[in-house]
Amino acid sequence: MSAATPPRGTVRLAADRCKGCELCIPACPPAVLSMSDQRNVQGFRVPALRTGCTGCGACLLVCPDFCFEVYRFEEGGNA
């Protein structure tokens, strides 16, 4: 088996809009989202993004509050 494929992108979470529903966590194929102890200004716990996000957008598709933005990396680079 070959080395791990480099990530194609990542996501950014708008924590101020998150209501802590946790739908994004099981929807994440690389399993890099987990609920943190951090709370937003509304008092809801928000997910934390760990290393390994591929930018697949599954979290974006399931989030009822549109908290995620997907960013794709340029071909051959990471930004």
PDB file of N, CA, C and O in Angstrom, chain B, residues numbered from 101:
ATOM      1  N   MET B 101       0.837  -1.172   0.000  1.00  0.00           N
ATOM      2  CA  MET B 101       0.000   0.000   0.000  1.00  0.00           C
ATOM      3  C   MET B 101       0.882   1.235   0.000  1.00  0.00           C
ATOM      4  O   MET B 101       1.935   1.250   0.637  1.00  0.00           O
ATOM      5  N   SER B 102       0.450   2.294  -0.725  1.00  0.00           N
ATOM      6  CA  SER B 102       1.266   3.493  -0.852  1.00  0.00           C
ATOM      7  C   SER B 102       1.083   4.412   0.353  1.00  0.00           C
ATOM      8  O   SER B 102       0.238   4.178   1.218  1.00  0.00           O
ATOM      9  N   ALA B 103       1.896   5.460   0.382  1.00  0.00           N
ATOM     10  CA  ALA B 103       1.808   6.438   1.468  1.00  0.00           C
ATOM     11  C   ALA B 103       0.455   7.142   1.421  1.00  0.00           C
ATOM     12  O   ALA B 103      -0.241   7.114   0.406  1.00  0.00           O
ATOM     13  N   ALA B 104       0.105   7.757   2.514  1.00  0.00           N
ATOM     14  CA  ALA B 104      -1.185   8.446   2.618  1.00  0.00           C
ATOM     15  C   ALA B 104      -1.301   9.541   1.566  1.00  0.00           C
ATOM     16  O   ALA B 104      -0.330  10.237   1.271  1.00  0.00           O
ATOM     17  N   THR B 105      -2.473   9.684   1.015  1.00  0.00           N
ATOM     18  CA  THR B 105      -2.745  10.722   0.035  1.00  0.00           C
ATOM     19  C   THR B 105      -2.784  12.075   0.740  1.00  0.00           C
ATOM     20  O   THR B 105      -3.408  12.205   1.793  1.00  0.00           O
ATOM     21  N   PRO B 106      -2.124  13.081   0.170  1.00  0.00           N
ATOM     22  CA  PRO B 106      -2.161  14.385   0.819  1.00  0.00           C
ATOM     23  C   PRO B 106      -3.581  14.952   0.807  1.00  0.00           C
ATOM     24  O   PRO B 106      -4.354  14.658  -0.104  1.00  0.00           O
ATOM     25  N   PRO B 107      -3.928  15.755   1.804  1.00  0.00           N
ATOM     26  CA  PRO B 107      -5.289  16.302   1.862  1.00  0.00           C
ATOM     27  C   PRO B 107      -5.580  17.206   0.675  1.00  0.00           C
ATOM     28  O   PRO B 107      -4.698  17.912   0.187  1.00  0.00           O
ATOM     29  N   ARG B 108      -6.835  17.177   0.211  1.00  0.00           N
ATOM     30  CA  ARG B 108      -7.261  18.025  -0.906  1.00  0.00           C
ATOM     31  C   ARG B 108      -7.800  19.360  -0.409  1.00  0.00           C
ATOM     32  O   ARG B 108      -7.970  20.296  -1.190  1.00  0.00           O
ATOM     33  N   GLY B 109      -8.068  19.447   0.886  1.00  0.00           N
ATOM     34  CA  GLY B 109      -8.628  20.676   1.425  1.00  0.00           C
ATOM     35  C   GLY B 109      -8.864  20.562   2.913  1.00  0.00           C
ATOM     36  O   GLY B 109      -8.378  19.642   3.570  1.00  0.00           O
ATOM     37  N   THR B 110      -9.618  21.512   3.432  1.00  0.00           N
ATOM     38  CA  THR B 110      -9.954  21.530   4.845  1.00  0.00           C
ATOM     39  C   THR B 110     -11.256  22.300   5.016  1.00  0.00           C
ATOM     40  O   THR B 110     -11.822  22.793   4.040  1.00  0.00           O
ATOM     41  N   VAL B 111     -11.723  22.404   6.231  1.00  0.00           N
ATOM     42  CA  VAL B 111     -12.932  23.174   6.513  1.00  0.00           C
ATOM     43  C   VAL B 111     -12.658  24.186   7.613  1.00  0.00           C
ATOM     44  O   VAL B 111     -11.719  24.052   8.398  1.00  0.00           O
ATOM     45  N   ARG B 112     -13.499  25.191   7.642  1.00  0.00           N
ATOM     46  CA  ARG B 112     -13.460  26.180   8.720  1.00  0.00           C
ATOM     47  C   ARG B 112     -14.847  26.199   9.344  1.00  0.00           C
ATOM     48  O   ARG B 112     -15.857  26.199   8.641  1.00  0.00           O
ATOM     49  N   LEU B 113     -14.886  26.215  10.656  1.00  0.00           N
ATOM     50  CA  LEU B 113     -16.134  26.216  11.405  1.00  0.00           C
ATOM     51  C   LEU B 113     -16.451  27.624  11.903  1.00  0.00           C
ATOM     52  O   LEU B 113     -15.608  28.267  12.529  1.00  0.00           O
ATOM     53  N   ALA B 114     -17.657  28.099  11.628  1.00  0.00           N
ATOM     54  CA  ALA B 114     -18.138  29.363  12.195  1.00  0.00           C
ATOM     55  C   ALA B 114     -18.769  29.025  13.540  1.00  0.00           C
ATOM     56  O   ALA B 114     -19.976  28.799  13.629  1.00  0.00           O
ATOM     57  N   ALA B 115     -17.956  28.991  14.573  1.00  0.00           N
ATOM     58  CA  ALA B 115     -18.386  28.527  15.893  1.00  0.00           C
ATOM     59  C   ALA B 115     -19.524  29.354  16.465  1.00  0.00           C
ATOM     60  O   ALA B 115     -20.325  28.839  17.245  1.00  0.00           O
ATOM     61  N   ASP B 116     -19.611  30.620  16.097  1.00  0.00           N
ATOM     62  CA  ASP B 116     -20.667  31.476  16.635  1.00  0.00           C
ATOM     63  C   ASP B 116     -22.062  31.060  16.164  1.00  0.00           C
ATOM     64  O   ASP B 116     -23.055  31.401  16.806  1.00  0.00           O
ATOM     65  N   ARG B 117     -22.148  30.323  15.042  1.00  0.00           N
ATOM     66  CA  ARG B 117     -23.447  29.861  14.535  1.00  0.00           C
ATOM     67  C   ARG B 117     -23.797  28.452  14.997  1.00  0.00           C
ATOM     68  O   ARG B 117     -24.943  28.028  14.847  1.00  0.00           O
ATOM     69  N   CYS B 118     -22.850  27.727  15.548  1.00  0.00           N
ATOM     70  CA  CYS B 118     -23.043  26.329  15.926  1.00  0.00           C
ATOM     71  C   CYS B 118     -23.970  26.201  17.129  1.00  0.00           C
ATOM     72  O   CYS B 118     -23.873  26.968  18.087  1.00  0.00           O
ATOM     73  N   LYS B 119     -24.871  25.219  17.066  1.00  0.00           N
ATOM     74  CA  LYS B 119     -25.778  24.943  18.182  1.00  0.00           C
ATOM     75  C   LYS B 119     -25.465  23.603  18.847  1.00  0.00           C
ATOM     76  O   LYS B 119     -26.256  23.107  19.649  1.00  0.00           O
ATOM     77  N   GLY B 120     -24.321  23.023  18.519  1.00  0.00           N
ATOM     78  CA  GLY B 120     -23.859  21.819  19.201  1.00  0.00           C
ATOM     79  C   GLY B 120     -24.667  20.565  18.929  1.00  0.00           C
ATOM     80  O   GLY B 120     -24.734  19.684  19.787  1.00  0.00           O
ATOM     81  N   CYS B 121     -25.286  20.457  17.754  1.00  0.00           N
ATOM     82  CA  CYS B 121     -26.150  19.298  17.467  1.00  0.00           C
ATOM     83  C   CYS B 121     -25.358  18.004  17.265  1.00  0.00           C
ATOM     84  O   CYS B 121     -25.915  16.915  17.401  1.00  0.00           O
ATOM     85  N   GLU B 122     -24.073  18.112  16.943  1.00  0.00           N
ATOM     86  CA  GLU B 122     -23.160  16.978  16.760  1.00  0.00           C
ATOM     87  C   GLU B 122     -23.441  16.152  15.512  1.00  0.00           C
ATOM     88  O   GLU B 122     -22.877  15.064  15.389  1.00  0.00           O
ATOM     89  N   LEU B 123     -24.273  16.597  14.582  1.00  0.00           N
ATOM     90  CA  LEU B 123     -24.529  15.841  13.349  1.00  0.00           C
ATOM     91  C   LEU B 123     -23.276  15.699  12.492  1.00  0.00           C
ATOM     92  O   LEU B 123     -23.130  14.714  11.768  1.00  0.00           O
ATOM     93  N   CYS B 124     -22.384  16.663  12.566  1.00  0.00           N
ATOM     94  CA  CYS B 124     -21.169  16.638  11.753  1.00  0.00           C
ATOM     95  C   CYS B 124     -20.189  15.550  12.184  1.00  0.00           C
ATOM     96  O   CYS B 124     -19.431  15.033  11.364  1.00  0.00           O
ATOM     97  N   ILE B 125     -20.205  15.209  13.455  1.00  0.00           N
ATOM     98  CA  ILE B 125     -19.199  14.283  13.989  1.00  0.00           C
ATOM     99  C   ILE B 125     -19.303  12.886  13.364  1.00  0.00           C
ATOM    100  O   ILE B 125     -18.296  12.399  12.850  1.00  0.00           O
ATOM    101  N   PRO B 126     -20.454  12.220  13.378  1.00  0.00           N
ATOM    102  CA  PRO B 126     -20.520  10.900  12.721  1.00  0.00           C
ATOM    103  C   PRO B 126     -20.508  10.988  11.198  1.00  0.00           C
ATOM    104  O   PRO B 126     -20.245   9.987  10.531  1.00  0.00           O
ATOM    105  N   ALA B 127     -20.786  12.165  10.633  1.00  0.00           N
ATOM    106  CA  ALA B 127     -20.796  12.321   9.180  1.00  0.00           C
ATOM    107  C   ALA B 127     -19.388  12.460   8.600  1.00  0.00           C
ATOM    108  O   ALA B 127     -19.214  12.340   7.387  1.00  0.00           O
ATOM    109  N   CYS B 128     -18.403  12.704   9.419  1.00  0.00           N
ATOM    110  CA  CYS B 128     -17.030  12.970   8.970  1.00  0.00           C
ATOM    111  C   CYS B 128     -16.314  11.667   8.603  1.00  0.00           C
ATOM    112  O   CYS B 128     -15.978  10.884   9.491  1.00  0.00           O
ATOM    113  N   PRO B 129     -16.071  11.417   7.285  1.00  0.00           N
ATOM    114  CA  PRO B 129     -15.414  10.163   6.890  1.00  0.00           C
ATOM    115  C   PRO B 129     -14.023   9.942   7.492  1.00  0.00           C
ATOM    116  O   PRO B 129     -13.719   8.820   7.899  1.00  0.00           O
ATOM    117  N   PRO B 130     -13.153  10.985   7.565  1.00  0.00           N
ATOM    118  CA  PRO B 130     -11.853  10.731   8.190  1.00  0.00           C
ATOM    119  C   PRO B 130     -11.881  10.787   9.718  1.00  0.00           C
ATOM    120  O   PRO B 130     -10.848  10.614  10.366  1.00  0.00           O
ATOM    121  N   ALA B 131     -13.068  11.030  10.297  1.00  0.00           N
ATOM    122  CA  ALA B 131     -13.253  11.049  11.757  1.00  0.00           C
ATOM    123  C   ALA B 131     -12.316  12.030  12.455  1.00  0.00           C
ATOM    124  O   ALA B 131     -11.661  11.682  13.438  1.00  0.00           O
ATOM    125  N   VAL B 132     -12.256  13.263  11.939  1.00  0.00           N
ATOM    126  CA  VAL B 132     -11.385  14.274  12.535  1.00  0.00           C
ATOM    127  C   VAL B 132     -12.156  15.344  13.301  1.00  0.00           C
ATOM    128  O   VAL B 132     -11.559  16.298  13.800  1.00  0.00           O
ATOM    129  N   LEU B 133     -13.476  15.194  13.398  1.00  0.00           N
ATOM    130  CA  LEU B 133     -14.282  16.102  14.207  1.00  0.00           C
ATOM    131  C   LEU B 133     -14.660  15.419  15.508  1.00  0.00           C
ATOM    132  O   LEU B 133     -15.041  14.248  15.515  1.00  0.00           O
ATOM    133  N   SER B 134     -14.554  16.147  16.605  1.00  0.00           N
ATOM    134  CA  SER B 134     -15.001  15.638  17.903  1.00  0.00           C
ATOM    135  C   SER B 134     -15.550  16.817  18.698  1.00  0.00           C
ATOM    136  O   SER B 134     -15.161  17.962  18.467  1.00  0.00           O
ATOM    137  N   MET B 135     -16.439  16.541  19.619  1.00  0.00           N
ATOM    138  CA  MET B 135     -17.012  17.614  20.419  1.00  0.00           C
ATOM    139  C   MET B 135     -15.982  18.067  21.444  1.00  0.00           C
ATOM    140  O   MET B 135     -15.397  17.258  22.165  1.00  0.00           O
ATOM    141  N   SER B 136     -15.776  19.367  21.491  1.00  0.00           N
ATOM    142  CA  SER B 136     -14.806  19.926  22.437  1.00  0.00           C
ATOM    143  C   SER B 136     -15.528  20.433  23.686  1.00  0.00           C
ATOM    144  O   SER B 136     -16.755  20.385  23.770  1.00  0.00           O
ATOM    145  N   ASP B 137     -14.768  20.906  24.630  1.00  0.00           N
ATOM    146  CA  ASP B 137     -15.331  21.537  25.821  1.00  0.00           C
ATOM    147  C   ASP B 137     -15.503  23.040  25.609  1.00  0.00           C
ATOM    148  O   ASP B 137     -16.085  23.732  26.445  1.00  0.00           O
ATOM    149  N   GLN B 138     -14.989  23.537  24.480  1.00  0.00           N
ATOM    150  CA  GLN B 138     -15.097  24.953  24.160  1.00  0.00           C
ATOM    151  C   GLN B 138     -16.556  25.313  23.877  1.00  0.00           C
ATOM    152  O   GLN B 138     -17.276  24.549  23.235  1.00  0.00           O
ATOM    153  N   ARG B 139     -16.983  26.468  24.353  1.00  0.00           N
ATOM    154  CA  ARG B 139     -18.355  26.935  24.130  1.00  0.00           C
ATOM    155  C   ARG B 139     -18.327  28.251  23.351  1.00  0.00           C
ATOM    156  O   ARG B 139     -17.424  29.072  23.513  1.00  0.00           O
ATOM    157  N   ASN B 140     -19.339  28.426  22.503  1.00  0.00           N
ATOM    158  CA  ASN B 140     -19.427  29.682  21.761  1.00  0.00           C
ATOM    159  C   ASN B 140     -20.145  30.731  22.607  1.00  0.00           C
ATOM    160  O   ASN B 140     -20.476  30.470  23.763  1.00  0.00           O
ATOM    161  N   VAL B 141     -20.389  31.912  22.042  1.00  0.00           N
ATOM    162  CA  VAL B 141     -21.001  33.002  22.801  1.00  0.00           C
ATOM    163  C   VAL B 141     -22.427  32.685  23.224  1.00  0.00           C
ATOM    164  O   VAL B 141     -22.938  33.292  24.165  1.00  0.00           O
ATOM    165  N   GLN B 142     -23.082  31.739  22.544  1.00  0.00           N
ATOM    166  CA  GLN B 142     -24.435  31.329  22.905  1.00  0.00           C
ATOM    167  C   GLN B 142     -24.443  30.265  24.001  1.00  0.00           C
ATOM    168  O   GLN B 142     -25.498  29.918  24.531  1.00  0.00           O
ATOM    169  N   GLY B 143     -23.254  29.749  24.338  1.00  0.00           N
ATOM    170  CA  GLY B 143     -23.138  28.746  25.387  1.00  0.00           C
ATOM    171  C   GLY B 143     -23.164  27.305  24.891  1.00  0.00           C
ATOM    172  O   GLY B 143     -23.147  26.375  25.697  1.00  0.00           O
ATOM    173  N   PHE B 144     -23.205  27.107  23.564  1.00  0.00           N
ATOM    174  CA  PHE B 144     -23.211  25.753  23.005  1.00  0.00           C
ATOM    175  C   PHE B 144     -21.792  25.231  22.851  1.00  0.00           C
ATOM    176  O   PHE B 144     -20.889  25.975  22.469  1.00  0.00           O
ATOM    177  N   ARG B 145     -21.598  23.958  23.149  1.00  0.00           N
ATOM    178  CA  ARG B 145     -20.305  23.318  22.882  1.00  0.00           C
ATOM    179  C   ARG B 145     -20.136  23.206  21.368  1.00  0.00           C
ATOM    180  O   ARG B 145     -21.105  22.978  20.644  1.00  0.00           O
ATOM    181  N   VAL B 146     -18.913  23.367  20.899  1.00  0.00           N
ATOM    182  CA  VAL B 146     -18.642  23.334  19.457  1.00  0.00           C
ATOM    183  C   VAL B 146     -17.641  22.229  19.129  1.00  0.00           C
ATOM    184  O   VAL B 146     -16.820  21.866  19.971  1.00  0.00           O
ATOM    185  N   PRO B 147     -17.705  21.695  17.908  1.00  0.00           N
ATOM    186  CA  PRO B 147     -16.756  20.652  17.529  1.00  0.00           C
ATOM    187  C   PRO B 147     -15.345  21.205  17.323  1.00  0.00           C
ATOM    188  O   PRO B 147     -15.151  22.374  16.990  1.00  0.00           O
ATOM    189  N   ALA B 148     -14.386  20.334  17.531  1.00  0.00           N
ATOM    190  CA  ALA B 148     -12.989  20.651  17.272  1.00  0.00           C
ATOM    191  C   ALA B 148     -12.554  19.871  16.039  1.00  0.00           C
ATOM    192  O   ALA B 148     -12.940  18.717  15.854  1.00  0.00           O
ATOM    193  N   LEU B 149     -11.753  20.506  15.205  1.00  0.00           N
ATOM    194  CA  LEU B 149     -11.225  19.874  14.001  1.00  0.00           C
ATOM    195  C   LEU B 149      -9.781  19.456  14.263  1.00  0.00           C
ATOM    196  O   LEU B 149      -8.920  20.293  14.534  1.00  0.00           O
ATOM    197  N   ARG B 150      -9.530  18.154  14.180  1.00  0.00           N
ATOM    198  CA  ARG B 150      -8.173  17.647  14.358  1.00  0.00           C
ATOM    199  C   ARG B 150      -7.484  17.538  12.999  1.00  0.00           C
ATOM    200  O   ARG B 150      -8.130  17.690  11.962  1.00  0.00           O
ATOM    201  N   THR B 151      -6.217  17.284  13.000  1.00  0.00           N
ATOM    202  CA  THR B 151      -5.432  17.089  11.794  1.00  0.00           C
ATOM    203  C   THR B 151      -5.962  15.900  11.010  1.00  0.00           C
ATOM    204  O   THR B 151      -6.333  14.882  11.594  1.00  0.00           O
ATOM    205  N   GLY B 152      -5.997  16.027   9.702  1.00  0.00           N
ATOM    206  CA  GLY B 152      -6.400  14.921   8.843  1.00  0.00           C
ATOM    207  C   GLY B 152      -7.634  15.207   8.010  1.00  0.00           C
ATOM    208  O   GLY B 152      -8.097  14.337   7.272  1.00  0.00           O
ATOM    209  N   CYS B 153      -8.179  16.426   8.117  1.00  0.00           N
ATOM    210  CA  CYS B 153      -9.353  16.790   7.315  1.00  0.00           C
ATOM    211  C   CYS B 153      -8.987  16.720   5.834  1.00  0.00           C
ATOM    212  O   CYS B 153      -7.924  17.187   5.423  1.00  0.00           O
ATOM    213  N   THR B 154      -9.879  16.133   5.041  1.00  0.00           N
ATOM    214  CA  THR B 154      -9.641  16.014   3.601  1.00  0.00           C
ATOM    215  C   THR B 154     -10.400  17.051   2.797  1.00  0.00           C
ATOM    216  O   THR B 154     -10.185  17.171   1.591  1.00  0.00           O
ATOM    217  N   GLY B 155     -11.284  17.801   3.436  1.00  0.00           N
ATOM    218  CA  GLY B 155     -12.078  18.789   2.722  1.00  0.00           C
ATOM    219  C   GLY B 155     -13.193  18.158   1.910  1.00  0.00           C
ATOM    220  O   GLY B 155     -13.610  18.716   0.895  1.00  0.00           O
ATOM    221  N   CYS B 156     -13.682  17.005   2.341  1.00  0.00           N
ATOM    222  CA  CYS B 156     -14.708  16.280   1.578  1.00  0.00           C
ATOM    223  C   CYS B 156     -16.055  16.996   1.580  1.00  0.00           C
ATOM    224  O   CYS B 156     -16.841  16.834   0.647  1.00  0.00           O
ATOM    225  N   GLY B 157     -16.330  17.784   2.618  1.00  0.00           N
ATOM    226  CA  GLY B 157     -17.561  18.547   2.689  1.00  0.00           C
ATOM    227  C   GLY B 157     -18.740  17.826   3.313  1.00  0.00           C
ATOM    228  O   GLY B 157     -19.848  18.362   3.293  1.00  0.00           O
ATOM    229  N   ALA B 158     -18.558  16.645   3.863  1.00  0.00           N
ATOM    230  CA  ALA B 158     -19.670  15.911   4.477  1.00  0.00           C
ATOM    231  C   ALA B 158     -20.268  16.700   5.639  1.00  0.00           C
ATOM    232  O   ALA B 158     -21.486  16.708   5.818  1.00  0.00           O
ATOM    233  N   CYS B 159     -19.435  17.353   6.419  1.00  0.00           N
ATOM    234  CA  CYS B 159     -19.920  18.158   7.543  1.00  0.00           C
ATOM    235  C   CYS B 159     -20.790  19.309   7.043  1.00  0.00           C
ATOM    236  O   CYS B 159     -21.819  19.623   7.641  1.00  0.00           O
ATOM    237  N   LEU B 160     -20.381  19.919   5.971  1.00  0.00           N
ATOM    238  CA  LEU B 160     -21.146  21.008   5.376  1.00  0.00           C
ATOM    239  C   LEU B 160     -22.531  20.545   4.952  1.00  0.00           C
ATOM    240  O   LEU B 160     -23.513  21.265   5.131  1.00  0.00           O
ATOM    241  N   LEU B 161     -22.610  19.355   4.397  1.00  0.00           N
ATOM    242  CA  LEU B 161     -23.878  18.833   3.893  1.00  0.00           C
ATOM    243  C   LEU B 161     -24.879  18.493   4.995  1.00  0.00           C
ATOM    244  O   LEU B 161     -26.086  18.581   4.770  1.00  0.00           O
ATOM    245  N   VAL B 162     -24.409  18.110   6.171  1.00  0.00           N
ATOM    246  CA  VAL B 162     -25.331  17.719   7.244  1.00  0.00           C
ATOM    247  C   VAL B 162     -25.614  18.830   8.247  1.00  0.00           C
ATOM    248  O   VAL B 162     -26.534  18.703   9.054  1.00  0.00           O
ATOM    249  N   CYS B 163     -24.861  19.892   8.217  1.00  0.00           N
ATOM    250  CA  CYS B 163     -25.009  20.956   9.225  1.00  0.00           C
ATOM    251  C   CYS B 163     -26.263  21.790   8.961  1.00  0.00           C
ATOM    252  O   CYS B 163     -26.361  22.450   7.926  1.00  0.00           O
ATOM    253  N   PRO B 164     -27.223  21.765   9.892  1.00  0.00           N
ATOM    254  CA  PRO B 164     -28.459  22.532   9.700  1.00  0.00           C
ATOM    255  C   PRO B 164     -28.268  24.042   9.883  1.00  0.00           C
ATOM    256  O   PRO B 164     -29.141  24.823   9.503  1.00  0.00           O
ATOM    257  N   ASP B 165     -27.148  24.455  10.455  1.00  0.00           N
ATOM    258  CA  ASP B 165     -26.909  25.873  10.721  1.00  0.00           C
ATOM    259  C   ASP B 165     -25.848  26.486   9.815  1.00  0.00           C
ATOM    260  O   ASP B 165     -25.420  27.618  10.042  1.00  0.00           O
ATOM    261  N   PHE B 166     -25.422  25.754   8.796  1.00  0.00           N
ATOM    262  CA  PHE B 166     -24.463  26.260   7.797  1.00  0.00           C
ATOM    263  C   PHE B 166     -23.202  26.825   8.452  1.00  0.00           C
ATOM    264  O   PHE B 166     -22.773  27.940   8.154  1.00  0.00           O
ATOM    265  N   CYS B 167     -22.625  26.033   9.345  1.00  0.00           N
ATOM    266  CA  CYS B 167     -21.461  26.468  10.110  1.00  0.00           C
ATOM    267  C   CYS B 167     -20.129  26.203   9.419  1.00  0.00           C
ATOM    268  O   CYS B 167     -19.101  26.724   9.853  1.00  0.00           O
ATOM    269  N   PHE B 168     -20.125  25.407   8.357  1.00  0.00           N
ATOM    270  CA  PHE B 168     -18.862  24.992   7.751  1.00  0.00           C
ATOM    271  C   PHE B 168     -18.638  25.650   6.391  1.00  0.00           C
ATOM    272  O   PHE B 168     -19.573  25.852   5.615  1.00  0.00           O
ATOM    273  N   GLU B 169     -17.374  25.978   6.125  1.00  0.00           N
ATOM    274  CA  GLU B 169     -16.927  26.411   4.807  1.00  0.00           C
ATOM    275  C   GLU B 169     -15.831  25.451   4.386  1.00  0.00           C
ATOM    276  O   GLU B 169     -14.939  25.143   5.176  1.00  0.00           O
ATOM    277  N   VAL B 170     -15.888  24.974   3.149  1.00  0.00           N
ATOM    278  CA  VAL B 170     -14.881  24.047   2.640  1.00  0.00           C
ATOM    279  C   VAL B 170     -13.872  24.828   1.812  1.00  0.00           C
ATOM    280  O   VAL B 170     -14.239  25.660   0.983  1.00  0.00           O
ATOM    281  N   TYR B 171     -12.611  24.549   2.046  1.00  0.00           N
ATOM    282  CA  TYR B 171     -11.521  25.164   1.296  1.00  0.00           C
ATOM    283  C   TYR B 171     -10.748  24.078   0.582  1.00  0.00           C
ATOM    284  O   TYR B 171     -10.346  23.090   1.196  1.00  0.00           O
ATOM    285  N   ARG B 172     -10.540  24.250  -0.692  1.00  0.00           N
ATOM    286  CA  ARG B 172      -9.749  23.304  -1.482  1.00  0.00           C
ATOM    287  C   ARG B 172      -8.335  23.863  -1.644  1.00  0.00           C
ATOM    288  O   ARG B 172      -8.144  25.051  -1.904  1.00  0.00           O
ATOM    289  N   PHE B 173      -7.353  22.978  -1.485  1.00  0.00           N
ATOM    290  CA  PHE B 173      -5.961  23.361  -1.671  1.00  0.00           C
ATOM    291  C   PHE B 173      -5.658  23.423  -3.153  1.00  0.00           C
ATOM    292  O   PHE B 173      -6.222  22.671  -3.948  1.00  0.00           O
ATOM    293  N   GLU B 174      -4.761  24.325  -3.517  1.00  0.00           N
ATOM    294  CA  GLU B 174      -4.285  24.411  -4.896  1.00  0.00           C
ATOM    295  C   GLU B 174      -3.547  23.116  -5.240  1.00  0.00           C
ATOM    296  O   GLU B 174      -2.918  22.506  -4.375  1.00  0.00           O
ATOM    297  N   GLU B 175      -3.626  22.708  -6.489  1.00  0.00           N
ATOM    298  CA  GLU B 175      -2.922  21.518  -6.943  1.00  0.00           C
ATOM    299  C   GLU B 175      -1.431  21.660  -6.669  1.00  0.00           C
ATOM    300  O   GLU B 175      -0.800  22.607  -7.139  1.00  0.00           O
ATOM    301  N   GLY B 176      -0.863  20.721  -5.909  1.00  0.00           N
ATOM    302  CA  GLY B 176       0.556  20.725  -5.609  1.00  0.00           C
ATOM    303  C   GLY B 176       0.954  21.590  -4.426  1.00  0.00           C
ATOM    304  O   GLY B 176       2.144  21.762  -4.163  1.00  0.00           O
ATOM    305  N   GLY B 177      -0.023  22.140  -3.705  1.00  0.00           N
ATOM    306  CA  GLY B 177       0.299  22.985  -2.559  1.00  0.00           C
ATOM    307  C   GLY B 177      -0.741  22.870  -1.486  1.00  0.00           C
ATOM    308  O   GLY B 177      -1.752  22.187  -1.653  1.00  0.00           O
ATOM    309  N   ASN B 178      -0.497  23.536  -0.382  1.00  0.00           N
ATOM    310  CA  ASN B 178      -1.432  23.498   0.746  1.00  0.00           C
ATOM    311  C   ASN B 178      -1.964  24.878   1.098  1.00  0.00           C
ATOM    312  O   ASN B 178      -1.891  25.274   2.261  1.00  0.00           O
ATOM    313  N   ALA B 179      -2.475  25.597   0.172  1.00  0.00           N
ATOM    314  CA  ALA B 179      -3.113  26.869   0.477  1.00  0.00           C
ATOM    315  C   ALA B 179      -3.711  27.377  -0.748  1.00  0.00           C
ATOM    316  O   ALA B 179      -4.313  28.451  -0.743  1.00  0.00           O
TER     317      ALA B 179
END
